[in-house]
Amino acid sequence: MSAPRYSPSHFPAPVVRSRAAGDFVLTETRYDHAAVLPAHAHEYPCLVVVLDGTFEERCDGRERLVEPKSILVRPAGEVHSDAFRHGGARCLNIELPPRWLARVRDAAKPLDRSGAHSGGAFAAGAGALYTHFLDDEHSSIAIESLILHLFAEDDARGSSRIAPPWLVRVREVMHEQAASKLSLAGLADVAGVHPVHLAASFRRCYGTTFAAYLRQLRVELACRELVRSDAPLADVALAAGFADQSHFGRTMKRALGVTPAAFRAANRS
């Protein structure tokens, strides 16, 4: 008897919450104390962010111990089984639709291969992906940027960190249009390069991700408006490119440690 194959957005475990973010569907699942999942597969390839808990996984005749803050790459149709240890576990599943993979596969080949990644950038990336899942209503660009930075194969690794003219132009467009709906794909078209190459080059040359840089530009734009005008916070948020006032407030609190209202009051006193 063949292993069951789950369709998109379906998992053999209780779902805590699920939502769409652009091309992606993100689903948080939980696994009970000492749970065992028989062999199964998924129709879509998936990144599995292990939020907490430890489990043993068997796939393709191999066994691996998976620990918190790891990120698993599961190709479509990969048959695997899991045995969870005491305390159970929680995972964030990010399904990778074929239309998105078709755009990035040539430059992000690790997404085609089964694997478990942990430590360093992957541990930090695991936390960041979950933060965007919880907090950012319009987080698709941040999620895409993180995935590409974690898994893109950068052929220029080790080359000069001096930004080429096309990347300088991309950065200029970001400054000019920070409040607009910018995307990696759109800016890659402007530059005439692949989105994955843009993502990798941006981080190598500017020391931060595309999404983080854009977020900082929007915070700076909003801060200037908070100081020089009495516009309602909701209007300031929308004018700076945030989804709404709540999104703006959370982003600014994380970036500067203060709320927009507190920032305005401190800079008006």
Stockholm file with secondary structure:
# STOCKHOLM 1.0

chainA/1-269         MSAPRYSPSHFPAPVVRSRAAGDFVLTETRYDHAAVLPAHAHEYPCLVVVLDGTFEERCDGRERLVEPKSILVRPAGEVHSDAFRHGGARCLNIELPPRWLARVRDAAKPLDRSGAHSGGAFAAGAGALYTHFLDDEHSSIAIESLILHLFAEDDARGSSRIAPPWLVRVREVMHEQAASKLSLAGLADVAGVHPVHLAASFRRCYGTTFAAYLRQLRVELACRELVRSDAPLADVALAAGFADQSHFGRTMKRALGVTPAAFRAANRS
#=GR chainA/1-269 SS CCCCEECTTCCSSCEEEEEEETTEEEEEEEECTTCEEEEEEESSCEEEEEEECCEEEEETTEEEEECTTCEEEECTTCCEEEEECTTCEEEEEEECCHHHHHHHTTTCGGGGSCEEECSHHHHHHHHHHHHHHHHCTTCHHHHHHHHHHHHCCCTTTTSCCSCCHHHHHHHHHHHHTTTSCCCHHHHHHHHTSCHHHHHHHHHHHHSSCHHHHHHHHHHHHHHHHHHHCCCCHHHHHHHTTCSSHHHHHHHHHHHHSSCHHHHHHHHHC
#=GC SS_cons         CCCCEECTTCCSSCEEEEEEETTEEEEEEEECTTCEEEEEEESSCEEEEEEECCEEEEETTEEEEECTTCEEEECTTCCEEEEECTTCEEEEEEECCHHHHHHHTTTCGGGGSCEEECSHHHHHHHHHHHHHHHHCTTCHHHHHHHHHHHHCCCTTTTSCCSCCHHHHHHHHHHHHTTTSCCCHHHHHHHHTSCHHHHHHHHHHHHSSCHHHHHHHHHHHHHHHHHHHCCCCHHHHHHHTTCSSHHHHHHHHHHHHSSCHHHHHHHHHC
//
